[in-house]
Amino acid sequence: MSAQVDRFVHDRLPPAEQLPMFRYDLPELQLPDQLNLVEELLDKAAAKGFGDKPMLRSPQQTLTYAEAAVEVSRIAQVLVEDFGLVPGNRVLLRGGNSVAMALSWLAVVKAGMIAVASMPMLRAKELGEIIDKARPVLALCDGKLIAELETAQREYPSLLTIVAFNLPDDPASLSSLAAAKSGVFAACPTSADDVALLAFTSGTTGKPKAPVTTHRDVLAMCETWPRHILKARSDDIVIGSPPLAFTFGLGGLLVYPMWAGSSVYFHDAPYTPEGVVKLINEIGATICYTAPTFYRQMAPFAKQQGVPSMRTCVSAGEALPDATRQLWKDATGIEMLDGIGGTEVFHIYISAANHEVRRGAIGKAVPGFTAKVVDDEGNEVLRGTVGKLAIIGPVGCRYLDDARQTEYVKNGWNYPGDAFMQDDDGYFFYQARADDMIVTAGYNVGGPEVEDALLKHRAVAECGVVGKADADRGTIVKAYCVLKPGETGDAALVKALQDHVKATIAPYKYPREIEFVTVLPRTETGKLQRFRLRQIP
């Protein structure tokens, strides 16, 4: 039975006929009907032998699992005792990756409220859209980021209260309020299907959506990719760049390490490619999460300095070009762990363990999931044929009050919007976002394939490929390239790059136009925003 008194989110879930099907085919997916994910992952850590192990680390502090549990309970007490929040209330979280941000998120969910984390770089307008849709009653915000939130609050007064964290000397700060509490707080007895978080999408294609994720969803995902593919250990030290407000970061840098009894290191300075390599070696990090572009930038420093402690490098968030995979493997000897997932289902659903990697492929359906490639009518296509990806598993898309639900879920299957090809052995090969497939003179061309070819040229640091309207061919392939230092973007290099692509992949896929730029549009999580490239005149 639901423990969430505030029914705002529950009342705005999609109708039954628009919901995905859920499958719990594995024994480990048979979860009880009443559970609180923070109670399972944190309060029970001591019983699993993790109590005295480090959980959260930063340059300033280290908290064991037992110590973190007390701090989380203190914050939960503040939310309930000082501000009168009740289960089901939404709490906005705004901050970069830090110990305080992690503790705040866990406290919100432990108390039965719904965490609504927001990207640190969002401006008042974007924060206002989140506030308007989620209707949070309170916000926990890093003191350094409070100005934009206060601006949004003036426009959306439904957000009644803002409490700052990472301001230890302020008597009204979260840490000061929490210090006065006992640290004894029983987890809210939430139903497994009570809502734990609203994970607003990063907005690569326009107005963000708000997928709804339950306590059951999060714990079920712990039993899929982390158990069967990642195989983290309690002695692992995890670092990475994805924000905790992004489910790739929330899973990789908080939830999954807790499930395994690992520890996470949050750096308090901006990440740079060279700086991350140095940090890996300073702290002995063993698992790293970041986007392909960042691995590509890290590779020369990793090759020069070595990363002897590192054993698993996870790439997700955008397509991993094979050129980047091989560059990283050459630099470190590590076979990158690739995966594709989505905010709508919390995390990764297609991947391959290091020993099962097949060049050019992302991997196979993660245990617990079924995936297929289908045509526009939902019929599975022949192996080796490009179509749309459809998945089903223990989690599925439920948008908060959004007509786009019917675009993602069809006949119970989830359609992430990706074009794929599956081979006879079950490996999935990413082609493009379905709306990024370029049809030129009757040929289908996937932008990521052309990008991979361009990245194999010595002059190209980054690139983005999109379709451009053309009177003769309908659409042509156009590339935007960021060059490496010392390279000159002239007509001779354009021809050299075109010839290189023709020699690397089918000649008809070559970019008929190449434009040199200094930077590519990306989201805060590193995803290339191709829709913005398509908007360039």
C-alpha positions in Angstrom: 0.0 0.0 0.0 1.3 3.4 -0.9 2.8 5.5 1.9 2.8 8.7 -0.2 0.2 11.1 1.2 0.8 13.8 -1.4 -0.7 12.1 -4.6 0.3 14.8 -7.1 2.6 12.6 -9.1 0.5 9.4 -8.7 -2.5 11.3 -10.1 -0.6 12.4 -13.2 0.8 9.1 -14.3 -0.2 7.8 -17.8 -3.5 5.9 -18.0 -3.3 2.1 -17.9 -3.6 1.6 -21.6 -0.5 3.8 -22.2 1.8 2.1 -19.6 4.6 -0.2 -20.6 4.6 -3.9 -19.9 7.0 -5.0 -17.1 8.8 -8.3 -16.9 10.6 -9.7 -13.9 11.9 -12.8 -15.4 15.0 -13.3 -13.2 14.9 -14.6 -9.7 16.8 -11.5 -8.4 14.0 -9.3 -9.8 11.4 -10.7 -7.5 11.3 -7.8 -5.1 8.9 -7.3 -2.1 5.9 -5.1 -2.6 7.0 -2.8 0.2 10.5 -1.4 0.1 12.4 1.8 0.4 15.5 1.9 -1.8 17.6 3.9 0.7 16.7 1.5 3.5 17.8 -1.3 1.3 21.0 0.2 0.1 22.2 2.3 3.1 20.4 1.3 6.3 21.1 -2.4 5.7 24.7 -1.8 4.6 26.1 -2.7 8.0 24.3 -6.0 7.9 26.0 -6.7 4.6 29.4 -6.0 6.1 29.8 -2.5 4.6 29.2 -0.4 7.7 32.8 0.5 8.3 33.8 0.8 4.6 34.2 4.2 3.0 31.2 5.3 1.0 31.5 9.0 0.1 34.9 10.6 -0.3 36.0 14.1 -1.2 39.2 16.1 -0.7 37.7 17.4 2.6 36.1 14.3 4.1 35.4 10.6 4.0 32.2 9.1 5.3 31.7 5.4 6.0 28.4 3.7 5.2 27.5 3.9 8.9 28.4 7.6 9.1 26.6 8.4 5.9 23.5 6.7 7.2 23.4 9.0 10.3 23.9 12.1 8.2 21.1 11.1 5.8 18.8 10.5 8.8 19.6 13.9 10.2 18.7 15.6 6.9 15.5 13.6 6.7 14.7 14.8 10.2 15.1 18.4 9.0 12.7 17.9 6.1 10.0 16.3 8.3 10.5 18.1 11.7 11.6 21.6 10.6 9.7 22.0 7.4 6.7 19.7 7.8 7.2 17.8 4.6 5.1 14.6 4.0 5.7 11.5 1.8 5.0 12.3 -1.8 6.1 16.0 -1.6 8.5 16.9 -4.3 11.9 18.3 -3.3 14.1 20.1 -5.9 17.8 19.4 -5.6 20.3 21.7 -7.3 24.0 21.2 -7.0 27.1 19.6 -8.6 28.5 16.3 -7.6 29.4 16.5 -3.9 29.0 14.6 -0.7 26.3 17.1 0.4 24.3 16.6 -2.8 24.5 12.8 -2.4 23.4 12.9 1.2 20.5 15.3 0.4 19.2 13.1 -2.4 19.3 10.0 -0.2 17.5 11.8 2.6 14.7 13.0 0.4 14.0 9.5 -0.9 14.4 7.8 2.6 11.7 10.2 3.9 9.3 9.0 1.2 9.5 12.3 -0.8 10.3 12.5 -4.5 13.7 13.8 -5.5 13.7 16.2 -8.5 17.4 16.8 -9.2 18.3 19.5 -11.7 21.4 20.1 -13.7 23.8 22.7 -12.1 24.1 24.8 -15.2 20.3 25.4 -15.7 19.2 29.0 -15.8 16.1 30.5 -14.1 13.9 30.0 -17.2 14.8 26.2 -17.3 14.4 25.8 -13.6 11.1 27.5 -13.8 9.9 24.9 -16.3 10.8 22.1 -13.9 9.2 23.9 -11.0 6.0 24.5 -13.0 5.7 20.8 -14.0 6.9 19.1 -10.7 5.6 21.6 -8.2 8.3 21.1 -5.6 7.5 22.6 -2.2 11.1 22.9 -1.0 14.5 23.1 -2.7 17.9 22.0 -1.4 20.5 24.0 -3.3 24.2 24.4 -3.2 25.0 27.9 -1.9 27.0 28.7 -4.9 24.1 28.1 -7.3 21.3 29.8 -5.4 20.9 33.0 -7.4 19.3 31.5 -10.5 16.9 29.4 -8.3 15.8 32.5 -6.3 15.1 34.2 -9.7 13.0 31.2 -10.7 11.2 31.2 -7.3 10.0 34.8 -7.9 8.3 33.7 -11.1 7.0 30.4 -9.6 6.1 31.0 -5.9 4.7 27.5 -5.5 8.3 26.7 -4.5 7.9 28.0 -0.9 11.3 27.4 0.6 15.0 27.2 -0.4 17.6 25.7 1.9 21.3 26.0 1.1 23.9 23.3 1.6 27.7 23.5 1.4 27.5 26.6 3.5 28.8 25.3 6.9 29.1 28.6 8.6 25.5 29.7 7.9 23.2 28.9 10.9 20.3 28.5 8.4 22.1 26.1 6.2 21.2 22.5 5.8 24.3 21.2 7.6 23.7 23.5 10.6 20.1 22.5 10.9 21.0 18.8 10.5 23.7 19.1 13.2 21.1 19.6 15.8 19.3 16.4 15.0 19.7 12.9 16.6 20.3 11.0 13.4 17.7 8.5 14.3 15.0 8.3 11.6 13.1 5.3 10.4 12.8 5.0 6.6 9.3 5.8 5.3 7.6 2.4 4.6 7.1 3.2 0.9 5.4 0.8 -1.5 7.8 -0.6 -4.1 5.7 1.3 -6.6 5.8 4.6 -4.8 7.7 7.2 -6.7 11.3 7.9 -5.8 12.4 10.5 -8.4 11.5 12.6 -11.3 14.5 12.6 -13.6 13.9 15.4 -16.1 15.5 14.8 -19.4 18.5 16.8 -20.4 16.7 18.4 -23.3 18.7 17.4 -26.4 15.7 17.7 -28.6 13.6 20.5 -27.1 11.3 20.8 -24.1 12.3 18.4 -21.3 10.1 15.6 -20.2 9.8 14.1 -16.7 10.1 10.3 -16.5 8.8 8.8 -13.3 11.0 6.3 -11.5 9.8 4.2 -8.5 11.7 2.5 -5.6 11.2 -0.8 -7.4 12.6 0.5 -10.6 15.9 1.6 -9.1 16.5 -1.6 -7.1 15.5 -3.7 -10.1 18.0 -1.9 -12.3 20.7 -2.7 -9.6 20.0 -6.4 -10.4 20.5 -6.1 -14.1 23.5 -4.2 -15.6 25.5 -3.8 -12.4 25.1 -7.4 -11.4 25.6 -9.1 -14.8 27.9 -6.7 -16.7 29.6 -4.1 -14.4 30.3 -6.6 -11.6 31.6 -3.9 -9.2 33.3 -5.0 -6.0 33.2 -3.5 -2.4 36.9 -2.5 -2.8 36.2 -0.4 -5.9 36.8 3.4 -5.9 34.5 5.1 -8.4 34.9 8.4 -10.1 33.3 10.1 -13.0 31.9 13.3 -14.6 28.2 12.7 -15.2 26.0 14.8 -12.8 24.0 13.2 -10.2 21.0 15.0 -11.7 21.5 12.8 -14.8 20.4 9.1 -14.2 23.7 7.9 -15.8 25.5 9.7 -13.0 23.0 8.9 -10.3 23.3 5.2 -11.1 27.0 5.1 -11.7 28.1 7.5 -9.0 25.8 6.7 -6.2 23.2 4.0 -6.4 25.3 1.2 -8.1 28.3 1.8 -5.8 26.0 1.5 -2.8 24.6 -1.7 -4.1 28.1 -3.2 -4.4 29.5 -1.6 -1.2 32.0 0.5 -3.2 33.1 4.0 -2.5 32.7 7.2 -4.7 35.1 10.1 -4.9 33.6 13.5 -5.6 36.2 16.0 -6.7 35.4 19.7 -5.9 37.3 21.2 -8.9 36.3 21.3 -12.5 37.2 18.1 -14.4 39.9 18.4 -17.1 41.2 15.5 -19.1 44.7 15.7 -17.6 43.3 16.4 -14.1 41.2 13.2 -14.2 44.1 11.0 -15.1 46.1 12.5 -12.3 43.2 12.0 -9.9 42.8 8.4 -10.9 46.4 7.8 -10.0 46.3 9.8 -6.7 43.3 8.0 -5.2 43.7 4.6 -6.9 40.4 4.8 -8.7 39.2 1.5 -10.3 36.0 2.5 -12.1 35.4 5.6 -14.2 32.3 6.9 -15.9 32.3 9.6 -18.5 31.3 10.3 -22.1 33.2 9.2 -25.2 34.5 12.7 -26.0 36.1 13.0 -22.6 37.8 9.6 -22.9 39.2 10.7 -26.3 40.6 13.9 -24.6 42.0 11.8 -21.7 43.8 9.2 -23.9 47.1 11.0 -24.5 47.5 11.8 -20.8 46.6 8.2 -19.8 49.1 6.9 -22.3 51.8 9.2 -20.9 51.1 8.7 -17.2 49.5 5.3 -17.1 46.4 4.4 -15.0 47.5 1.2 -13.3 44.7 1.1 -10.8 41.9 1.4 -13.3 40.1 -1.8 -14.4 36.7 -0.7 -15.7 35.9 2.4 -17.9 32.2 2.9 -18.7 31.1 4.9 -21.7 27.5 6.0 -22.1 25.5 9.1 -22.7 26.1 9.2 -26.4 27.4 6.8 -29.1 30.9 5.5 -28.6 32.8 5.7 -31.9 35.0 2.7 -32.5 37.9 5.1 -33.2 37.6 6.3 -29.6 37.3 2.8 -28.2 40.5 1.8 -30.0 42.3 5.0 -29.0 41.6 4.4 -25.3 42.5 0.7 -25.6 45.8 1.6 -27.2 46.5 4.2 -24.5 45.5 2.1 -21.5 45.1 -1.5 -22.5 41.5 -1.4 -21.2 38.6 -2.5 -23.3 35.9 0.1 -22.7 32.6 -1.0 -21.4 30.0 0.6 -23.7 26.3 0.8 -23.1 23.1 2.5 -24.2 20.3 3.4 -21.8 17.9 6.2 -21.1 16.4 8.4 -18.5 13.0 6.8 -19.2 14.3 3.4 -17.9 16.9 4.9 -15.5 20.1 3.3 -16.9 21.7 0.9 -19.3 19.8 -1.9 -21.1 22.2 -2.9 -23.9 25.9 -3.6 -23.2 28.6 -6.2 -23.2 31.2 -7.2 -20.6 34.8 -6.6 -21.6 35.4 -10.2 -22.7 32.3 -10.2 -24.9 32.9 -7.0 -26.8 32.4 -7.1 -30.6 34.0 -4.2 -32.5 31.4 -1.7 -33.7 28.6 -3.2 -31.5 27.3 -1.8 -28.3 26.5 -5.3 -27.0 23.5 -7.5 -26.3 20.4 -7.0 -24.3 21.3 -6.9 -20.6 19.9 -9.8 -18.6 16.4 -8.9 -17.5 15.7 -7.1 -20.8 14.4 -8.2 -24.2 15.3 -6.0 -27.2 14.4 -6.2 -30.9 14.7 -4.2 -34.0 11.4 -3.5 -35.7 9.8 -1.7 -38.6 7.2 1.2 -38.4 4.4 -1.3 -37.6 6.3 -3.0 -34.8 7.2 -6.1 -36.7 10.7 -7.5 -36.1 12.9 -7.0 -39.1 15.4 -9.5 -40.5 18.8 -9.6 -38.8 21.2 -7.3 -40.5 18.4 -4.8 -41.4 18.2 -1.3 -39.9 15.1 -0.5 -37.9 13.9 1.0 -34.7 14.9 -0.4 -31.3 12.1 -1.7 -29.0 12.8 -2.9 -25.5 10.9 -4.5 -22.6 12.1 -5.3 -19.1 11.7 -4.7 -15.3 11.4 -0.9 -15.9 9.6 1.2 -18.5 8.7 4.7 -19.5 6.1 6.6 -17.5 6.1 10.3 -18.3 4.5 12.8 -15.8 1.5 14.3 -17.5 2.9 14.3 -21.0 1.2 13.6 -24.3 4.5 12.2 -25.6 3.9 9.0 -23.6 2.3 7.4 -26.6 5.4 8.2 -28.8 7.6 6.2 -26.4 5.4 3.3 -25.4 3.5 1.4 -28.1 1.7 -1.9 -27.4 3.6 -2.2 -24.1 7.1 -1.9 -25.6 9.4 1.0 -25.0 10.7 2.8 -28.1 13.8 4.9 -27.2 13.9 6.5 -30.6 17.2 4.8 -31.8 17.9 3.2 -35.1 19.8 -0.1 -34.7 20.9 -3.2 -36.6 21.1 -6.6 -34.9 23.4 -9.4 -36.2 22.7 -13.1 -36.1 24.6 -13.5 -32.8 22.3 -11.0 -31.0 24.7 -8.0 -31.0 23.2 -4.6 -31.5 24.9 -2.0 -33.7 23.8 1.6 -33.2 23.1 3.6 -36.3 21.7 6.9 -35.1 18.8 8.5 -33.3 15.9 7.5 -35.4 15.3 11.2 -36.3 19.0 11.6 -37.1 19.0 9.1 -39.9 20.0 10.9 -43.1 18.2 9.9 -46.3 20.3 11.2 -49.2 19.5 10.3 -52.8 17.7 7.2 -51.6 20.4 6.0 -49.3 20.2 5.8 -45.5 23.2 7.2 -43.7 23.7 7.2 -39.9 25.5 10.3 -38.7 27.5 8.5 -36.0 29.0 6.2 -38.6 30.3 9.1 -40.6 31.5 10.8 -37.4 33.5 7.6 -36.5 35.2 7.7 -39.9 36.1 11.3 -39.5 37.5 10.8 -36.0 40.0 8.3 -37.5 41.7 11.1 -39.4 44.6 12.6 -37.5 43.4 16.2 -38.0 39.9 15.8 -36.3 39.4 16.3 -32.6 35.6 16.2 -32.6 32.8 16.2 -35.1 29.1 16.2 -35.6 27.3 15.0 -38.7 23.7 15.9 -39.8 21.5 16.1 -42.9 21.2 19.4 -44.8 18.4 20.2 -47.2 19.6 20.1 -50.9 17.7 20.9 -54.1 19.2 18.0 -56.1 19.6 15.2 -53.6 16.9 16.1 -51.1 19.4 15.9 -48.3 23.1 15.9 -48.2 25.5 14.7 -45.4 27.2 17.7 -43.7 29.9 17.5 -41.1 31.0 20.1 -38.5 34.6 19.4 -37.4 36.7 20.7 -34.6 40.3 20.4 -35.6 43.3 19.5 -33.4 45.8 22.2 -32.6 48.0 23.1 -35.5 45.6 21.9 -38.2 44.4 24.4 -40.8 40.8 24.1 -42.0 41.1 24.9 -45.7 39.9 23.5 -49.0 42.7 21.0 -49.1 41.7 19.5 -45.7 38.1 19.3 -46.8 39.0 17.2 -49.8 41.4 15.1 -47.6 38.7 14.4 -45.1 36.2 13.5 -47.8 38.6 11.1 -49.5 39.4 9.6 -46.1 35.7 8.9 -45.4 35.2 7.4 -48.9 38.1 5.1 -48.2 36.9 4.1 -44.7 33.1 3.5 -45.3 30.8 3.2 -48.3 31.7 6.2 -50.6 28.1 7.4 -50.9 28.2 8.2 -47.1 30.9 10.9 -47.4 30.1 14.4 -46.2 29.5 16.6 -49.3 29.9 19.7 -47.1 32.4 20.1 -44.2 32.4 23.2 -42.0 35.2 23.8 -39.5 34.1 25.1 -36.1 35.8 25.8 -32.8 33.2 24.1 -30.6 30.2 21.8 -30.9 26.9 22.3 -29.1 26.6 19.8 -26.2 24.4 19.3 -23.2 25.8 19.5 -19.7 26.2 15.7 -19.8 28.3 15.8 -22.9 25.7 14.7 -25.5 26.1 16.2 -28.9 23.1 18.4 -29.8 22.6 17.5 -33.4 19.3 19.4 -33.5 21.2 22.6 -32.9 23.6 21.7 -35.8 20.5 21.2 -38.0 19.3 24.7 -37.1 22.5 26.4 -38.5 21.6 28.1 -41.7 
